[in-house]
Amino acid sequence: MLKRVFVAPDPGRARLRFAARAVIGIALAVAVCGLAGHSLVAAITGGLAALLALFTVSDATVRGQALTTALLPVVGFPVLALAAVLHDVPVARDVAFLGVLGAGVYARRWGPRGHSLGVFAFMMFFATQFLHTGPGQLPELFAAILLSLCASSGVRFALWCYERRLPPVAVPVVPGGRGLARTTTRQAIQATLGGAFALAAGQIVSHERWYWAVGATWWVFVNTASSGETLVRSFRRVLGTVIGIGAGFVLALPLHGAPVPSAVLVAVCVFGIFYTAAVSYTWMMLAVTVMAGVLYGLLGVLDPGLLALRVAETGVGALGAVLAVLLVLPVTTHATTNAWIERALRCVHHCTAEAAARLAGSASADPAPRVAELEQLLGKVRFSLAPLVHPFSPLRARKARARQVLALLDACAREVRGLASIAADPEASHDDRLAAACWRVEAAVEALTAPEAARGPAADAVTLPHPSSVEPVLAHLHGLEKALVELAEPLRSPTRTPLIGA
C-alpha cells in the first residue's frame, strides 16, 4: 500500500495539485466562516461543504464544474432542512435518511453531475446527525455553506484553475441499461436495503452514533459498479478505519481539542484524502478516520471508547453492503469488467486514429483528449478487476489472466502516450506506412471487441520490423499492435469464465 501511494505515477503532478488546492480552498472556507462570526458547528459544516465541492465535482469542463457547484445548495439545503426538522422524530428521520441514500445512488445514472449532487445531499443529512443540528441552527448553516462554497470556488475557478490549461476529458459513466438491467437502479435498491440493515444494527450497537454505520454503507457503494468491487471496497474501508483508529490514538487523542495543532492535523488529513483517493481507498479512509477523530476532539467528545465504537459501526455498515450486493440483484464483476475493457480498447483505436490524422496534416485532429479519456478508462478497468487480482482471491487462473490484461493495457496506454507526444510535434510528418499500421490496430481492436458471431479470424502476427530499426512513430504503432494481438489470449480464453466476450 505504501508503494502504491508514494511511488504511484502522478502525470503532470495532477494528484499533488488536486490535494494542495483542496487544502487551500477548505482552509479559506473555514477562515471565512470564522471571520464571519459563525460557530464551530457552522464552520465544520462549511468546511465539509467545501471539501465535497472540491472532491466530488468532476464534470468534463470547467464550465460544467462551476454549474454543478452552483447547484449543490439547491439540492443540499432542502435535505439539510428536512434532516434538522426530523432530527427528533426517529421513525420519520430514518425513512427519510434511507430515501436520500437510495436517491443519491440512483442519481449516478445522470453522470458526474448526478453523482456529485447525490453525494452532497446524503452528506448534508449525515452532517445533521453528526453535529446534532436543530431547526434553529439552519440560517447560520445555510450562510456558512454559501460562504464556504464561494471561497472554495474562488480558489478552484479563479486562483488556481489548472484545468483550463488541460484538454476537456470525457468522464466515463457507468455502462447503461434499462429497468433492473441498469446498474444504478440495482445499486440504488441494494444501497437502500443495505442501509436499512446498517441503520437497524447500528442503533443496536449505539443509539447515538448509529449514523456511522449508514455512512459506511453509503461510501462503500460510491464509485463501485459490481458486487466484486463493493466487496473489495468494504474490506478496504474496514481496514483503513482500523488503521486510522490506531493513528487516532497516537495523533488525535493527545491533542485534547487544542485548536492550532488540531487545525494543522486536519489540513494534513485533507491533503491525504485528496492525494491518496485515486490510488488507495485504504489510505484515504485512514485520513478520513483521523480527521473525524480530530473534529470530535474539537467538539469536546473524543475518547478511546468513541474511537472503538467507530470501528464497530464501520464493520456493521460494511456488512450491510456485503449482504446487499450478495443477496439483492447482484451485479457481476464479469459484466462490468467486460464493458470497461471494451471501452478502453475502442478508446485506444480512437487515440491512434487521431494521432495518425494529426501526423497526416489535419489541424483539427488532437489525440490529447482521447489520451486523457483512456487514462480514466484504465482506472475504471483496474478498479473493476480489483476483486480478481486481490491477494485474497482464490481464483488463481483468473487472477493471472486479469494481471496479464492489466499489464498489456498499460503497455497500450504507454505506446499511445508516446504516439500522441510525437503527433504534437509540429515537425512530425506523414509516412505512407502509417495508414497500414493504423488499419492493423483498428483490425486488432475490432477482433477483440466484436461479438462472437461476427468475429473474424485471429489477427496475423506482427510483420513490422523491430522497433529499433524504424522511426519512432512506427515503433509505437508496432508496440501497440503487438500488445493488442497478445491481449487476444487472456480476453478470448476458451475457459468457462472469459474476462470479456461472454
N, C-alpha and C positions, 0 to 999 in steps of 0.2 A: 504493500500500500504506500509506503514511504517513497519508493522509487516512482510509482505511478503519479504521485503528486508533485514531487520536486524535480523529477527528471523528464516528465512528460513534455513533448514538444509544445511550444507556445508560439506558433507562427505570428509574426508581427506584434508579439507581446500582447495579444488580444486579451488573454485572461488577466494579465497584470494590469492593463489599463482598465478593464472592467471592474476589477476589485478596488483599485486605487480611486477611481471615480466614485464608486459606491461609498467608500469611507468619507470622502469629501462631501458628497451630496447628503448623506444621512447626518453627518456631524453638523452641517449647516442647517439642516431642517430642525434638529433638536435645539441648536443655539437660537434660532429664530423664535421657536416656541418659548424658550426661556426668557428671551428679551421681551417677548410679548406678555410676560407675567403668567403664563399658563402653569398649572400644577404639574407635579411629576407624572401623574397618570396621563394627563393630556400630552405631555412631552413624549412619553413612551408610545402612546397611540400614534402620534405624528411621526415619530421615528419609524414605527412599524409600517405606516403607510408609505413613507419614502423608500424603505427597504423593498417593499413589494413592487412599487412602481419601477425601481431600478433593476430589480431581479427578474420579474415575470414578463414585463412588456418587451416583446421580441418581434414586432412586425417587420416586414421585409424592408420598409423605407422609413426614413426619419419622420416624414410627414405622418405616416401611419402610426408610428410610435407616439408622436405627440397627440394624435387624436385619441388613441387608446388611453393614454394617461389622463386626458381631459374627461374621459368617460368614467374613470374609476369612482369619483364621488357620486356620479349618477346612480351607479349600482350599489356602492358601499353604504351611502347614507341611509337609504331605506332599511337595509339589512341591520345596520348598527342600531337604528331606532327600534326596529322590531325586537332585536335581542335585548335591548335595555328595558323595554316595556314588559317583556315576558320573563325577565330575569327571576322574578319571584313567583312565577306560575309554572312549576316544574313540568307538568304534562304538556302544556301548550309549547313551552320552550323547547322541550326535547323533540316534539314533532316538527317544529319549525326548523330546528338545527339539522335534522335529517333531511328535510326538504331542501334546504340550502345546499347541503352536501351533495345530494343527488343532482340538483340542477347545475351545480358547479362543474361536476364531472361531465354531464351531458353537454354543457356549453362548449366543450372541446371540439364538437363537430363543426363549429364555425371558425376553426383555425386558431392562430395565435391570439387574436383579439378575444375570442370566446374563452380561451384558456386563461388569459390574464384577468378578465372580468370575473370569471368563476372563482379563481384563487382569491381575488381581493374580497369578494362577497363572503366567502367562507371565513377568511381570516378576520373580517370585521365582527362576525358573530363569535368567533373563537376569542378574540381580544376582549369582548364584553365579559365573557366568563372568566378569563384570566385576570382582568382588572376589577371585576365585580362592579361594572358600570350600571348606574341607575339613570332614569329619565332626566333627572335634574342636571346631570353632567353633560347631556347631549350638545347644548350650544357650544360649550367650551371645546368638546371633542371635535365637532364639525369645523370650528375655526382652526384648531391645531392641525387637522388633516389638510385643510386647504392651504394653510401657510407652509406646511411641510412639502406638499406636492409642488407648490410654486417654487420653493427653494431648491428641491432636488431636480426639478425640471430646468431651472436656470443653469444648474451645473451640467445637466445632461445635454440640453439642446442649445445652450449659448456658450458657457465657459469651456466645455470640453466635449464637443460633439465630434468625436473622431470618426463616427460612421459616415459623415458627409464626404469624407475622402475615400470611402470604400465603395465598390460597386454594389448595387442592390442584390440581396440574396433571396432566392426563392426558398422560403421556410417550409420544410417538409411537414405535411399533415398526416394524421393517422389515416391509413387506407380506408376507403368508404364502404358503402353497402346500404341496404335498406332494411328498415324494421330491426328485428333482433339480429340480423346479419351485420348490422353496423356495430363496430367495436365500441364506440362511445355510448351507444344505447345499452349494450350488455354491461359495460363497466359502470354506468350510472346505477343500474339495478344492483350490481354486485357491491358497489361502494355504499349504497343506501342500506342494504341488508347487513353488510359487514359493520357499518357504522352503528346500526341498531344493536348488534351484538356487543360492540365495544362500549356503547353508552350504558347498556344494562349491566354488563360485567364490571365496567369501570366504576359505576356507582356503588357496586358491592365492595370493591376494593377501597374506594374513598368517596364519601358523599360530597366532599368539597373539591377534589381535583380530578373528577371523572372526565372532564373535557380533554385531558391529555390523551386518553385512550382514543377518543373520537378523532382528535387531531392526528394521532399516529396512523389511524386507518386512512384518513384523507390523504396525507402526504405519501403514503405507500402507493396510492393509486395515481398520483400526479406523474405525468410523463411516462407511464407504462402503457403497453398495448397488448399484452398477452399474460396468461396465467404464470408462465415461467418467469417473465420479467418481474411480476408482482411478488412472487415467492423470493426471488433473489433480493429484491428491494426490501422486503420485510426483514430478511436476515441482516442485511447491511444496516437497516435502521436500528435494530436492536443492538447490534454490535457497536455502532457509532455512539448510541446513547450510553451503553455500559462504559465504554472508554471515556466518554465525556463526563459521566458522573465521577469517575475516578479522578479526572483532571479537575472537576469542580471542587472536590475535597481539598485538592492541593492549592488551587488558584482562587476560587470564589469564596470559600468559607473564611479563610484568614483575612479577607478584606473587611468583613463586618459592615458592608454597605458604605464604605468610605467613598465619597463622590469622585474625587480625582482619579485614584487608581482604578476604580470601577469603570469610569468612562474610558480610560486607556484600554482596559481589557475588553470592553465591548467593541471598541474600534478594531482591536486585533481580531476579535471573533468575526466581525463583519467582513474584514478582509479575507479571513479564512473561508467563510461561507461562499463568497463570490469567486475566490481564486480556485477552490477545490471542487466546486459544483460540477464542472464539466468532466472531471476525471475520476472523482471518488466520492460516491454518496456517503460512504462510511465517515470519511474525514469531514465532509460538510455537516453531517449530523453531530459529530464531535463538537464542532464550532458552535452549532445551534444550541446544543445542550449546555455548554459552558456559558454562553450568552444568557440563556434563560436563567441559569443559576445566579449570575451577576445581577440580573434585573430583579429577581426575588430578593437578593440582598439589599438592593436599593429600596425596595418596598418594605424591608424590615421583617420578612417572614422566612428567611433562609435558615435551614438547619439540616443536619445529616439525615433525619427521618424524611424530610421533603425530597431530598435527592434520591433516596432509596425508593420512595413512592413513585418518583418519575420513571424509574426502570420498570416497576411493576405495571404502571399504566401503559407504558410503551409496549410492553410484551402483550398486554391484553389487546391493544389496538392492532398490533401486527397479527395476532392470532385471528382476530375478526376478519382481517383482509385475506389471510390464507384460507380460512374456511369458506369465505365468499367466492374466491376465484376457483377453488377446487370443486365446490358443490353447486354453484349457481351459474348456469350458462357459460361454462369455461371457454376462453378464447385461446386456442392452441398456439404455442410458440412457433410451431411449424408454419402455420398460415401467415403469421405476422412476419416471420423471417423471409418467407417467400416473397412477399410484397416489397419489403425494403431492399432486398438484394436485386430484384428485377429493376427497381427504380434506379439503384446505384449503377447498374450496368448500362441502362439506357442513358444515364447522365454521362457516363464515360464516352459513349458514342457521340452525344451532343457536344461535349468538350472537344473531341477530336475533329468533328466537322467544323466547329467554329474556328479552331486553330488553323485548319487547312485552308478555310476561306480567307482568313486573315493573311496567311502566307501567300495566297494567290492574288492578293491585292485588294480585297474587299475592305473598304473603310468602315463599314457598318458592323462587320464581324468582330466579336470580342469574346474570347473564351473565359475571361476572368470571372464573370458572374457564375458561369457554369462550374468552374473550379470550386468556387465558394459553396455552391449548392452541393457539389459532390462531397465536400468535407462534412457538411451537415448530414447528408445521407449515410455516409460511412459511420458517423457517430450513432445514427439510428440502427445500423446493421450491428455494430459492436454491442449496443445495449440489448438488441433483440437476441443476439447469440450468447449473451452473458450466462443464461441458465445452462447452456450446453458446455461452455468452457469453464464453468465454476469448478473449483477444486473438489467440491463435494458431489459433483455429478457422477453417477455410477455408469453412465453410457460412454464407455471408453472409445468405441469406434466412432460414434457421432461427435465426441469431443475432439478427436484427432482431425476429423473432416472439417469441423467448424473452425478449428485453428488454421487449417490449411486454406480455407476460404478467406479468412481474415487476412492472412499473410499475402495471398495473391491479390486481394482487393487493395491492400495497402500498396502493393507493387504497381497496380494500375494507377492509383492516385499519384504515386511518385512520378511515374512516366508522364502522366497528364500535366502535372505541375511543371515539369521540365519543358514539355511541348509548348505550354502556354507562355512560359517565360521567353522562349525563343521567338514565338509569334509576336510578342510585344516589342521585339527589337525592330526598329524601323529599317535597319539594314538587311533584315532577313528577306529572302526572295523565294519565289516559287520554284519547285523542282518537279519535273514531269512524273517522277516516281511517287510523289505524294498521293496522287489520286488513287493509284492502285493500292498503296499501303492503307489509305483510309477506307477504301472499299473492303479490304480484308478485315479491318477492325469492325466495320459495320456488319459484315457477314458473321464474324465470330460472336458479336453481341446478339444478333438475331438467332443464331444457333442455340445460344444459352437461354434465351427468354421466350422463344416461340413455343406454343402448345405442342404436346407430344405428337398429335396427329399431323401438325403442319411442319414438324421439324425435319430438316433435310439431313443429308449425311454429315458426319462429323467433319470439322474443319481440317483442311490439309495441314501438314506440317509446315512450319515457318520456313520460307525459302529465301528470305533476305540474308545478305552476308552478315557476318559477325559485326556487332556494333562498332568495334574498334576500326573497321575499315570503311565506314560510311560517315556521312555528315551527321551532326548532332540531331537534326530533326528526324531523320530516318532511324537513328539509333533509338530514340524514344519510341517511335512507332513500332520498331522491332521488339523492344521490351514489352510494350503494351500488348501487341498481338500474341506474343509468347505467353504472357500471363493469362490472357483470355482463353487461349487454347488449353492451358493447364487447368483452368477452372472447370472445364467440362467434366473432369474426372470426379471431383468431390460433389459437384452440383447435380450431376446426372448419374450418380452411382446407382447400380441396379439393386441396391439393398431395399428392404421393405420400408425404410424411412428416409427417403432422399430429402436433402435440405430444401430444395425448391423443385417445382415442376409436378408435384403430386396433386 
